[in-house]
Amino acid sequence: MVIDWRKTNKEFDVLIIGGGATGAGCAIDSVTRGLKTALVELDDFASGTSSRSTKLIHGGVRYLQKAILNLDLEQYKMVKEALHERATMLKTAPHLTHAIPIMLPVYEWWKVPYYWVGIKAYDLVAGSKTVKSSYYLTKTEALEIFPMLKKDKLVGAIVYHDGQQDDARMCLALALTATRYGATVANHVKAVHILKDDNGKISGAHLRDELTGKEWDVKAKCVINAAGPFTDSVRKMDDSNVKEICTPSKGVHIVLPGYYSPEQMGLLDPETSDGRVIFFLPWQKHTLSGTTDSPCDVTYNPTPTEDEISFILNEIKNYLNSDVEVRRGDVLSAWGGIRPLVSDPNKGDTQSLARNHIVHVSKSNLVTIAGGKWTTYRAMAQETIDAAIKAVPELKPTKPECQTDGLQLEGAHGWTPTMYIRLVQDFGLECEVAQHLATSYGDRAFAVAKLANLTGKRWPVIGNKIHPEFPYIDAEIRYGVREYAVTAVDMIARRLRLAFLNVQAAQEALPTIVNIMAEELNWSDDEKEKQLKTAHNFLATEMGMSVNRASRDKIPITLSQEEVKMYVKRFQILDHDHKGYVSINDIRRSMKNAGENVTGDELHEILKEIDTNMNGQVELDEYLQMMSALKSGHISHSRFARMAELEEFHNKTQSKISVERSGGGL
């Protein structure tokens, strides 16, 4: 939703640029102190780094190790603060967060006491804020809980606890909470340049609606720069000669099927080949692994590379037993986020990168908050608003002190762990769907359920799924528009997490999603086509679909002579008219023979799965390439391949029936 502030004729106390975790956190802190607050985000809330994290709410166990070994008081304070904030997040958004045990496997006896002491120190620093106490597991116990673990030389494991969240929905909850307290927020609005008064002090910003192109000025006593990786671009609006303070680094994550990890246990690899830790975590019935750490340019569209995906897969192989074949084709989605390391402009040595966040006030009173991490967003916001009030005397909060420590977020007030049962009983929702709604929307899940259509079945009564493999239903699309979603990408990436979980499933669900959004937002046919095209491009570039396909297409064809003969036969059966290629009509006929009624959009998706030449038809070399990729594990499954197999079976069955009938007539 975009608000035309020209019609409000309203001057704000605080204008925040950036709708990620930090910016949304600043909006809540500011508005709850009684300040008139506005927030603008160039793209969508959490569209940048804040939706691309490891999903952990953590104190930083590896930072504590450095603090102890180096007697570093700054690192210790950073961990202590983060552990306090971890407890706060688990309390203020219980529907979006939960505790997660993480296993640290040990393969050398001398490391058992070393890791045990370090993890116990982590518990000790947390004090009363400890999620759950850590403990030691024998080899047998560790393998019972995590049977996929490599057994050779395993001596035991240490288990500690951190928090886990749905990061994009958490950021959205922050933005919605800010509006509940009176803040004005808008996504898809860009701050074009900073406004200043006659004394050179900042007095607002010139904004542009990125969807309509309309521009206008907004007056504000204070402007806060919370633009994440784009911090320097906003700072240069204030002073074009300012030195850059951000050093961007890309972290890539991949998503694998849920069977790669136990449902309730994560894994930490503390000693990867490049020195960075790798997490291997259950998340929304899938397995999330990452992250890489490589220098990059600041961009709105970070993309994963094959080298980064391969690095993570190779590290995973080091910890899983030989029964688990780590296949390239099991990568369901891959995405990158840009984390900004920052040098502190408050200090003379600008080459010194800050381990934590920094707050800086320029001569013109631009307040910049940069660095930090998801877990400490609230503390960062508190420090930022404190600095703003101190720097700008015109700011007169009705409540000078921070109000957000313990403040419940949108959806938390009426939520309970068993609330989903009421959704099942009162609305007739499928149990898995009800659990999903409860953990995504909290007490707002009832409002979502009221928008659901009847299924026409005995059970479930309501809730038509937008994809058969996921618990997302039609009502969430309609409700997502009420949560400020205005593009198809907003919906598949952040209101729903489909793009992050399975890029192929997201592409398959897109036509349904766009059709529902079109009803809600009155899109024309041209707009629908534009939304589909933009979303497909997003999935291809930012969610790993293109790199997944490229990895498949580069592998050599390693089929045996007998296999080639078999697949050529299947291809010829599909190619009903002997054209030399398989058309969409051939696919439609085959699906009909299999007794499956599929839509035109679904037919095109099956075709695009294998049509690497992008010419609207499947040729023999493309089919053989896919079958070779299936054999090698570069892809895990193919609807087209299954269809060809079924068509061959159907053809044999029809031939047998024909022979029997002929024989019966003699």
Summary of the structure (lengths in Angstrom):
residues: 666
radius of gyration: 27.1
end to end distance: 74.4
largest distance: 106.0
contacts: 2268
relative contact order: 0.11
helix: 45%
strand: 19%
